[in-house]
């Protein structure tokens, strides 16, 4: 199964409210992020892990553009840099929002917090040989 086919399987299972079909991957930690293709203009949806930023998902979430340690940024990240308008589907609802790459001291603090709960991201960054972008997704209206 290709990565694209696996993503399609996860997206279908997620939207159906059922099993995602991947051992160890649980719906409550997965978001579906829809961006606009920077060249095609087509809507592109990608499943990914998210971390809430507050007491409620409506306070926004953070996603990690690790691409499992690939040397290049994932396509979804390049898409949202070109057009930060996004659609986010979470276990408890969905919303249109905006994406913002976290930088500087704020990124350093957030990265340290993420590594406490998800230490595998340190290996992803080492393997990638690049600083992995952290992206805050916030609802258009709060």
C-alpha positions in Angstrom: 0.0 0.0 0.0 1.4 3.4 -0.9 1.4 6.4 1.5 -1.3 8.0 -0.6 -3.5 4.9 -0.4 -2.9 4.7 3.4 -3.9 8.3 3.8 -7.1 7.7 1.8 -7.9 4.7 4.0 -7.4 6.8 7.2 -9.4 9.7 5.8 -12.3 7.4 4.8 -12.3 5.6 8.2 -12.1 8.9 10.1 -15.0 10.5 8.2 -17.1 7.3 8.7 -16.4 7.5 12.4 -14.9 4.0 12.5 -11.6 2.3 12.6 -8.8 4.0 10.8 -7.3 0.7 9.7 -3.8 1.4 11.1 -2.7 -0.4 14.3 -1.9 2.1 17.0 -3.4 5.1 15.3 -6.4 6.4 17.2 -9.1 8.8 16.0 -8.9 11.0 19.1 -5.3 12.1 18.3 -5.8 12.6 14.5 -6.9 15.7 12.6 -7.7 16.0 8.9 -6.2 19.1 7.5 -7.4 20.4 4.2 -5.2 22.9 2.3 -5.3 24.4 -1.2 -2.7 23.1 -3.6 -0.2 25.8 -4.3 0.1 24.9 -8.0 -3.2 23.0 -8.7 -5.6 25.1 -6.6 -7.3 21.8 -5.7 -8.3 21.0 -2.1 -5.9 18.5 -0.5 -6.7 16.6 2.7 -4.0 15.1 4.9 -4.4 13.1 8.2 -2.0 14.0 11.0 -1.5 14.0 14.7 -2.4 17.1 16.5 -1.9 18.7 19.9 -4.6 20.9 21.5 -3.6 24.4 22.5 -5.9 25.2 25.4 -8.9 23.7 27.2 -10.9 23.3 24.0 -10.0 22.4 20.3 -11.6 25.8 19.4 -8.5 27.4 21.0 -6.5 25.9 18.2 -4.3 23.0 17.6 -0.6 22.5 16.7 0.5 20.1 14.0 4.1 19.0 13.2 5.4 19.1 9.6 7.9 16.2 10.2 7.0 14.0 7.3 8.3 11.2 9.5 11.8 12.6 9.2 11.9 13.1 5.4 14.5 15.7 4.2 11.9 17.9 2.6 8.9 19.7 4.1 5.6 17.8 3.4 3.4 19.1 0.6 0.6 20.1 3.0 3.0 22.5 4.8 4.2 24.1 1.5 0.5 24.5 0.6 -0.4 26.3 3.8 2.6 28.6 3.5 1.3 29.7 0.1 -2.3 30.0 1.4 -2.8 29.9 5.1 -6.6 29.4 4.8 -7.4 25.8 6.0 -10.2 23.5 7.0 -9.7 21.4 10.1 -11.6 18.2 11.0 -11.2 17.1 14.6 -12.8 14.3 16.6 -15.2 16.8 18.2 -16.0 19.0 15.2 -14.6 20.9 12.3 -13.9 24.5 11.4 -12.4 26.8 8.8 -9.3 28.5 10.1 -5.8 29.9 9.5 -2.4 28.4 9.8 0.6 30.1 11.2 4.1 28.7 11.5 5.5 29.1 15.0 8.9 30.7 15.1 11.7 31.9 17.4 11.4 31.6 21.1 7.7 30.4 20.9 8.8 27.6 18.7 11.7 26.6 21.0 9.3 26.5 24.0 6.6 24.5 22.1 9.2 22.1 20.6 10.5 21.3 24.2 6.9 20.7 25.4 6.2 18.5 22.4 9.3 16.4 23.0 8.2 15.7 26.5 5.1 13.9 25.2 6.3 12.8 21.8 10.1 12.1 22.0 10.1 10.5 18.6 10.0 13.9 17.0 13.6 14.5 18.0 14.6 11.5 15.9 12.5 12.8 13.0 14.3 16.1 13.2 17.7 14.5 13.4 16.9 12.2 10.5 15.5 15.1 8.4 18.5 17.4 8.8 16.1 20.4 8.9 14.2 22.3 11.5 10.7 20.8 11.6 8.0 23.4 11.3 5.4 23.6 14.0 2.1 25.0 12.8 -0.7 26.5 14.9 -4.1 26.1 13.3 -6.7 28.5 14.7 -10.4 28.8 13.9 -11.3 31.8 11.8 -13.9 32.9 14.4 -13.4 32.2 18.1 
